[in-house]
């Protein structure tokens, strides 16, 4: 069961990377560093997925932690951007919160079966905030 989920997650990461490259092409140079942090975090996450597929759980955990931390840095830079419109900054705040929740879910998942089961709550909230954050950013460009 783990292998198909990891392959699906890797596919999502690749699609996310491609979308971020498109997003970067329409941003101003001041925001490139933030977007590069997000792209780097996804590459790091892909390496973590590779380690997870081959049974190195603790090494994968370290890569996932690093990836989420880089993602937090990228979203934090977007939150503080002076070039993004206000709705996009608000969307970036949601993305930052989503990454923070995912980081909490990652740590929670390492504590026995109960922690693993409870980790679906912060991961689900992280997915919600990530989705709605990007929707806000997308809609801000239409204004």
N, C-alpha and C positions, 0 to 999 in steps of 0.2 A: 504493500500500500504506500510506503514511503517513497518509492522510486517514481511512480507516476506523478505524485504531488510535487516532488522536487523538479521533475522535468517541466511540469506546468509552471512552477514558480520561475524556473530559468527562462522559459519562453516569455513570461510576463516581464521579467527584468530586461530582456532584449528589446521587447516592444517599448518599454518605458525609456530605455536608453535612446532608441530611435526618435521617440516623441520629444525627448529633452533636447536632442540635437536640432530638431525643427523649431522648438520653442526658443532655443538659444539664438537661432538665426534671425528672429524678429525682435530681439531684445537689444538694449543699448549696452555698450562695452562695460559700463560700470557694474552690470549684473552678471557678466560672464563668469566671475569667480564663484558666485553662488551656484550657478547652474553647473559649472565644472565640478564643484563638490558633490552635487547630486549624481552626476554621471559617474564620478570616481566611486561613490558609495555603491552604486549598482554593480560596477565591475568587481568591487570587493565582495559584494554579496554573491555574485556568480561564483567566485572562488570558494566561498563558504558553502554554496550548494554542492560544488564538486567534492569538497571534503565530506560533506554530509552523505552524499551518495556512496562514498567508499568507506563509510563506517567510522570516520574520525570525528565523533560528535563534539569533543571538547575543542578541537581545532576549529571546527565549523562554528561553534558558539563564539569563539574569539573573533572570527571573521565577520559573523553577523553583528556582534557588538560594535566592531569598528565601522562597519557599513552604516549602521543606524546612527552612530555618533557623527559620522561625516554628513549624513543626511540632515541631522539636527543642525549642524553648522551651516549647511547650505540654505535650509529653510530659515534659519535665524538671520542670515545675510539678506534674504529676500524680504523678511519682515521689516528690516531696517533700511530698505532701499528707498532712495529719494526719487527714483525714476519710475517706479511702478505706480499706477493709479491706486487710490485708496481702497477700492474693492479688491484689487489684487493683493494688496498688503494684508487685508483681512483674510483673504484666502490663504496667504502664506502663513498667517498665524494658525489657521486650522491645520495646515500641513505640518507645521512644527509640533502642534499638540498631538497630531496623529503619530508622528515619529516618536515622540516621548512616550505615548501609550504603548507603541510597539516595543520600545526598549523595556518598559515595565513588564510587558507580556513575555518577552524573551527571558528575563530573569525569573519570572514566576513559573515559567515552563520547566525550569531546572529543578524544582522542588517537588519530588515524588509525583504520584499519579494525580493527587488532588490539585497540586499546583499546575500540572499540565492541563487538567480539565478547566480550572479557573482561568487559565491564560487565554481562553477563547473570548472572555469578556473584554480585556484591553485590546486584543487583536481585532475583534469585531468593531470596537469603537475607533480603533486606528484606521480601519478600512473605511468606515463612515466619514471620518474627518478628512481623510486623504481624498476621497471621491468628491466631497462637497467643497474642499479647498480648491481643487483643480477646476471645478465647475465655476466657482467664484472668479478665479483668475481668467478662465475662458470668457465669461460674461463681461468682465471688466474691459476687455479689448473692444467690445461692441459699443461701449459708451463713448 
